Amino acid sequence: MSVVDSGAVGHGATWAAGGMLAAALEAEPGEEAMVGLARWSQALWPLWAEQLAAASGIDVAYRGEGTLQVASNRDELAALHHRYRYLKRQGLPVEWRDSGPLRDLEPGLSPDMLGAIVSAGDHQVDPRAVVPALAAAVAAAGGRIEGNRAVAAIEPADRGWIVRLADGEHRAADHVVLAAGAWSAGIAGWPTQARPPVRPAKGQALVLQMDPVRPLVRHVVWGAGIYLVPRLDGRLYVGATVEDRGYDRQPTAGGVLSLLEAAWRILPGIEELPLVELVTGLRPRSRDDLPMVGPAGAPGLHLATGHHRNGILLAPATAELVAAGILGGMPAIDASAFAPARFHSPTEVAVTA
Ligand SMILES: Cc1cc2nc3c(=O)[nH]c(=O)nc-3n(C[C@H](O)[C@H](O)[C@H](O)COP(=O)(O)OP(=O)(O)OC[C@H]3O[C@@H](n4cnc5c(N)ncnc54)[C@H](O)[C@@H]3O)c2cc1C
């Protein structure tokens, strides 16, 4: 197996991500298939983290304290109660905490917080540990993984496909998996009708540094338009905007202002923390906001893209589905809602060698 990445390996949206594995709190009405996929992937993560550590020697910083979604005023409280009842009706494992018990759980939260949904099963990993762990695991399994090598085009061969790299080299392959994130629609030679309708959704985030021995917060915390993700080494990830700005990745004053303001309302102690990094990434967003995973509609071509806000959460399930598509196994869930064919035109995807 050979993996090529046009930039430094795994430094796309994945490098900018919060790493939340929020299958319950991300659940939205009308997205029941997505909840099924997300919960399956969430359940796969603990073993995946162990297997990655064993294969690579890299700990992906899996944290299991869970996630709190907080309300800071009466309107937010009413909306959060409503959301809590919806999540409960879906059978999701969430609980309610009033403000007193909430402060017992996280004393650093502002006293203005009026209550919270506690989602004990929505954990987190550090994507910046997951990337080198996956790369090392691929290499240990005999795979070849190379950065700074862009795919320019693919073309059909007598048997399988030729993948042409921008530097002139080419590779022959029986199977090609297109997983180029927000850039997945731009690979020349990919059959037009099977081209994934993916566009970039810009996300800005920032990183503050807490004292790792006395962190301000231990749970992941969600508020209105904001989430806080405390890492084991004391970094506090504060994210994230969702913006329609094409391929622009420039951090903006407005983005940073909105993140800091919203974070400070929830956790006033951040005022004293050093700001160590501004982060931007481009989420790969599909036309219906669901991922496209599986056979792409032409023999030997597969997609793994369109994961939008949940690509880290969905990584183990995506790996299972892609493997099933190539090796012919039966996935553990019905993944038809994520089949790339849902976007294909009724005519057959034409490929001529
Ligand atoms: C700010 C932010 C916060 C997020 N937080 C979370 C979170 O908490 N939890 C979660 O589950 N998800 C989160 N996400 C979403 C998640 O990061 C994405 O869904 C996921 O990383 C997408 O992975 P990907 O591999 O498809 O794309 P990317 O990580 O963008 O990788 C695509 C790769 O393709 C390469 N590439 C592009 N063109 C070519 C080419 N022609 N040839 C070869 N290589 C090419 C790029 O260099 C890049 O490395 C977040 C995203 C952002 C931006």
Ligand as a Chemical Component Dictionary entry (heavy atoms), coordinates in Angstrom:
data_LIG
# 
_chem_comp.id                   LIG 
_chem_comp.type                 NON-POLYMER 
_chem_comp.pdbx_formal_charge   0 
_chem_comp.three_letter_code    LIG 
# 
loop_
_chem_comp_atom.comp_id 
_chem_comp_atom.atom_id 
_chem_comp_atom.alt_atom_id 
_chem_comp_atom.type_symbol 
_chem_comp_atom.charge 
_chem_comp_atom.model_Cartn_x 
_chem_comp_atom.model_Cartn_y 
_chem_comp_atom.model_Cartn_z 
_chem_comp_atom.pdbx_ordinal 
LIG C1  C1  C 0 -10.992 23.744 13.139 1  
LIG C2  C2  C 0 -11.461 22.321 12.969 2  
LIG C3  C3  C 0 -11.872 21.588 14.075 3  
LIG C4  C4  C 0 -12.307 20.265 13.928 4  
LIG N1  N1  N 0 -12.627 19.541 15.043 5  
LIG C5  C5  C 0 -12.995 18.239 14.916 6  
LIG C6  C6  C 0 -13.266 17.454 16.064 7  
LIG O1  O1  O 0 -13.166 17.925 17.189 8  
LIG N2  N2  N 0 -13.641 16.152 15.886 9  
LIG C7  C7  C 0 -13.741 15.577 14.632 10 
LIG O2  O2  O 0 -14.088 14.405 14.532 11 
LIG N3  N3  N 0 -13.471 16.317 13.526 12 
LIG C8  C8  C 0 -13.104 17.617 13.634 13 
LIG N4  N4  N 0 -12.839 18.373 12.528 14 
LIG C9  C9  C 0 -13.073 17.775 11.215 15 
LIG C10 C10 C 0 -11.900 16.898 10.792 16 
LIG O3  O3  O 0 -10.707 17.588 11.033 17 
LIG C11 C11 C 0 -12.026 16.553 9.310  18 
LIG O4  O4  O 0 -13.284 16.009 9.013  19 
LIG C12 C12 C 0 -10.963 15.536 8.934  20 
LIG O5  O5  O 0 -9.710  15.930 9.429  21 
LIG C13 C13 C 0 -10.899 15.372 7.429  22 
LIG O6  O6  O 0 -9.838  14.500 7.151  23 
LIG P1  P1  P 0 -9.375  14.281 5.673  24 
LIG O7  O7  O 0 -8.214  13.343 5.723  25 
LIG O8  O8  O 0 -10.539 13.940 4.804  26 
LIG O9  O9  O 0 -8.900  15.727 5.183  27 
LIG P2  P2  P 0 -7.541  16.470 5.516  28 
LIG O10 O10 O 0 -7.108  16.219 6.910  29 
LIG O11 O11 O 0 -7.689  17.880 5.066  30 
LIG O12 O12 O 0 -6.492  15.696 4.608  31 
LIG C14 C14 C 0 -6.530  15.803 3.200  32 
LIG C15 C15 C 0 -5.109  15.645 2.719  33 
LIG O13 O13 O 0 -5.119  15.542 1.305  34 
LIG C16 C16 C 0 -3.947  16.135 0.843  35 
LIG N5  N5  N 0 -4.122  16.465 -0.582 36 
LIG C17 C17 C 0 -4.869  17.434 -1.135 37 
LIG N6  N6  N 0 -4.755  17.401 -2.482 38 
LIG C18 C18 C 0 -3.908  16.371 -2.770 39 
LIG C19 C19 C 0 -3.372  15.852 -3.981 40 
LIG N7  N7  N 0 -3.683  16.348 -5.180 41 
LIG N8  N8  N 0 -2.494  14.813 -3.900 42 
LIG C20 C20 C 0 -2.153  14.270 -2.699 43 
LIG N9  N9  N 0 -2.631  14.748 -1.509 44 
LIG C21 C21 C 0 -3.503  15.780 -1.563 45 
LIG C22 C22 C 0 -3.766  17.364 1.729  46 
LIG O14 O14 O 0 -2.394  17.742 1.772  47 
LIG C23 C23 C 0 -4.236  16.841 3.073  48 
LIG O15 O15 O 0 -3.167  16.412 3.895  49 
LIG C24 C24 C 0 -12.373 19.675 12.634 50 
LIG C25 C25 C 0 -11.937 20.420 11.533 51 
LIG C26 C26 C 0 -11.490 21.726 11.694 52 
LIG C27 C27 C 0 -11.001 22.485 10.488 53 
# 
loop_
_chem_comp_bond.comp_id 
_chem_comp_bond.atom_id_1 
_chem_comp_bond.atom_id_2 
_chem_comp_bond.value_order 
_chem_comp_bond.pdbx_ordinal 
LIG C1  C2  SING 1  
LIG C2  C3  SING 2  
LIG C2  C26 DOUB 3  
LIG C3  C4  DOUB 4  
LIG C4  N1  SING 5  
LIG C4  C24 SING 6  
LIG N1  C5  DOUB 7  
LIG C5  C6  SING 8  
LIG C5  C8  SING 9  
LIG C6  O1  DOUB 10 
LIG C6  N2  SING 11 
LIG N2  C7  SING 12 
LIG C7  O2  DOUB 13 
LIG C7  N3  SING 14 
LIG N3  C8  DOUB 15 
LIG C8  N4  SING 16 
LIG N4  C9  SING 17 
LIG N4  C24 SING 18 
LIG C9  C10 SING 19 
LIG C10 O3  SING 20 
LIG C10 C11 SING 21 
LIG C11 O4  SING 22 
LIG C11 C12 SING 23 
LIG C12 O5  SING 24 
LIG C12 C13 SING 25 
LIG C13 O6  SING 26 
LIG O6  P1  SING 27 
LIG P1  O7  DOUB 28 
LIG P1  O8  SING 29 
LIG P1  O9  SING 30 
LIG O9  P2  SING 31 
LIG P2  O10 DOUB 32 
LIG P2  O11 SING 33 
LIG P2  O12 SING 34 
LIG O12 C14 SING 35 
LIG C14 C15 SING 36 
LIG C15 O13 SING 37 
LIG C15 C23 SING 38 
LIG O13 C16 SING 39 
LIG C16 N5  SING 40 
LIG C16 C22 SING 41 
LIG N5  C17 SING 42 
LIG N5  C21 SING 43 
LIG C17 N6  DOUB 44 
LIG N6  C18 SING 45 
LIG C18 C19 SING 46 
LIG C18 C21 DOUB 47 
LIG C19 N7  SING 48 
LIG C19 N8  DOUB 49 
LIG N8  C20 SING 50 
LIG C20 N9  DOUB 51 
LIG N9  C21 SING 52 
LIG C22 O14 SING 53 
LIG C22 C23 SING 54 
LIG C23 O15 SING 55 
LIG C24 C25 DOUB 56 
LIG C25 C26 SING 57 
LIG C26 C27 SING 58 
# 
